[in-house]
């Protein structure tokens, strides 16, 4: 039978390119988990995806109710769930003021981490009950947050979760900070913090559930896809200069198509079944197991993050 992969944020950028790459093999059905139903269906059509290769299901990660409703809806499709890809993200580098999810969390961490945390926890039992040979839960990471040992990981503001006091306080700006470490709002840092959360969450899933469920947990840095909508809120000059800068100076640039193939590899390649791994690609587009920065591989922090997140999304 075909495999079924749920991909969040499949309406553009990396998520769409991955959906297309998987659909084209004829071996995958993609559940496109998107906040804008019409945009997602149009994007799939424009990408040339066969109408039988995908199903769009509404998911707004900025609302925990929407996440729970998505889980109910997806179960009603009565398709097995073999792979889940947490890919959607918001990035608000120029925001002066924080914005909030329906549940009152700062938006970047609320969508990128907390929404996905609830989704992944809910869908774990579905993955577990699938009879697919290699079941996977993938959370998209980033070099800017996960590798403070690299140039890209050292551009300020740097990710830092501190002692998680802001998160523990609810991350809502009401009696607590909107930043995980308790500091002042900074949109670029909030994004990087959320990506560290993504990578810590993947590893904590691995420690808690890999043996028991047989599910492979993985993260990846697909390369710098300087053309995606992720940079839509950046200043115009940045958007003009960033793609050539990445192409010619840092040489970290990858096309959306190439990045989509990389993520599709993490979804389906029979040789990438190892769990707990953060995948990256070298200049020849060969995958390798990358190292994470100290904070992004801190097991105590991962455990603490897990426990606080559980409370915030109503699982504990
Ligand atoms: P895009 O902005 O193109 O895609 C982000 C997707 O997330 C869109 O489909 C968007 O939906 C969706 N999304 C945003 N908010 C929500 C929400 N509340 N609920 C549901 N979906 C939502 O960016 P990319 O493709 O670049 O980003 C994809 C992933 O890749 C992210 O995890 C990002 O951190 C990661 N990444 C990107 C890099 C890059 O260089 N671009 C580098 C490293 C990692 P909509 O279409 O409706 O706006």
Boltz pocket constraint, residues with backbone or C-beta under 6 A from the ligand:
constraints:
  - pocket:
      binder: B
      contacts: [[A, 8], [A, 9], [A, 10], [A, 11], [A, 12], [A, 13], [A, 14], [A, 15], [A, 33], [A, 34], [A, 35], [A, 36], [A, 39], [A, 59], [A, 60], [A, 61], [A, 62], [A, 86], [A, 87], [A, 88], [A, 89], [A, 90], [A, 111], [A, 140], [A, 141], [A, 142], [A, 143], [A, 195], [A, 220], [A, 221], [A, 222], [A, 223], [A, 224], [A, 225], [A, 226], [A, 227], [A, 228], [A, 229], [A, 230], [A, 231]]
      max_distance: 6.0
